[in-house]
Amino acid sequence: MKKIRIVADDRIPFLRESPLSAFCDMTFLPGAGISKQELLTADAVITRTRTRCNAETLDGTNVKLIATATIGYDHIDTVYCARRGIVWRNAPGCNAPSVAQYLTSLLVSFSLKYNMPLKGRVLGVIGAGNVGRRVIETASALGMTVLVNDPPREENEGHSGFTALDEICREADFITFHVPLERSGKYPTFHLADQRFLGSLKPGAVVINTSRGEVVDNPELKRALLQKKIRGAALDVWEGEPEIDPELMGLLDFATPHIAGYSTDGKANGTAASVRTVAQFFGWRGAGLESWYPVIPLPEHHELEVFSLADAVYASYDIRQDDAKLRSSPGTFEKQRGNYPLRREFQAFRIRNMPDLPPELRECLKRLKFQE
């Protein structure tokens, strides 16, 4: 009997150590280089966002399943897959805590840069799915006031707890996007932050995008920053990436190479979800496939003594390092993603002196998931 063949992105961490290889033949290739030729005899493909799963790549192949180890799936032509009978699955929520950690480090950095305490500041969260929900929890732990905009959820759940986009534009000190990229349909998000949107923000507002690059109109953001219509901005995702606009990067407060969701924990979650997807699809049992989870190394310094929120946050993840690395070498955007170092989330760190900290700080750190 012919063995199932799976082609996988060679940058998906922990996948080689998974039990899948006992059940199938696996071929590992650079994600952007996975082509139709490589997939002609493949039964499934395990991807990240750099593999375009569309007619050009899949026509004439034997692929029956696409498992993407990512929360996003705009690299998959879902209409084409439905027509061809190709099943696809993403890993919703896999990197939600990672993005929340990134946002925490970013907000702390903005607070220090502009001498602007976070407590009482208004955060507008656009998109309240798995990632947005975790960001809301994090912002609440930081003492921020949170306004939430999510039209699909509001339509299903009612108006309570949701805020109109125009009101968020008027009120928010920070606006952060956590929406999928939708170019059409009832709730399109392509260039959601366009000239009109950016022009309606309060002058002291800060724009943050960690969702998809095309959600924010990059030329219009550059214009708003040049004309000082807003206080500042931070981008982790870019239009045209990995080729990015150097002039725009120079205007940003913080710039990173699409790594907000790149904690090692988030990657492990996505890989484990993909392994489960493949096992369930092909009906494989045994070898712990459905319960398998990678062994994640601890950071070298995981027991901390801290005296401030910034101490704890930067010890786990310091966004300023990723910002400095991208600015020093924007041409290695993709290499920086592919070789991203170990980054553990808050729960991997223990605060040794937690009982001695001021009650408000202690409560904040606990809500952020630091261990005592």
Buried (B, 14 or more C-beta within 10 A) or exposed (E): EEEBBBBBBBBBBBBEEBBBEEBBBBBBBEBBEBBBEBBEBBBBBBBBBBBBBBBEBBEEBEBBBBBBBBBBBBBBBBEBBEEBEBBBBBBBBBBBBBBBBBBBBBBBBBBEEEEBEBEEBBBBBBBBBBBBBBBBBBBBBBBBBBBBBBBBBBEEEEEEEBBEBEEBBBBBBBBBBBBBBBEEEEBEBEBBBEBEBBBBBBEBBBBBBBBBBBBBBBEBBBBBBEEEBBBBBBBBBBBEBBEBBEEBBEBBBBBBBBBBBBBBBBBBBBBBBBBBBBBBBBEBEEBEBEEBBBEBEEBEEBEBEBEEBBBBBBBBBBBBEBBEBBBEEBEBBBEBBBEBEEBBBBBBBEBEEBEEBEEEBBEBBBBBBBBE
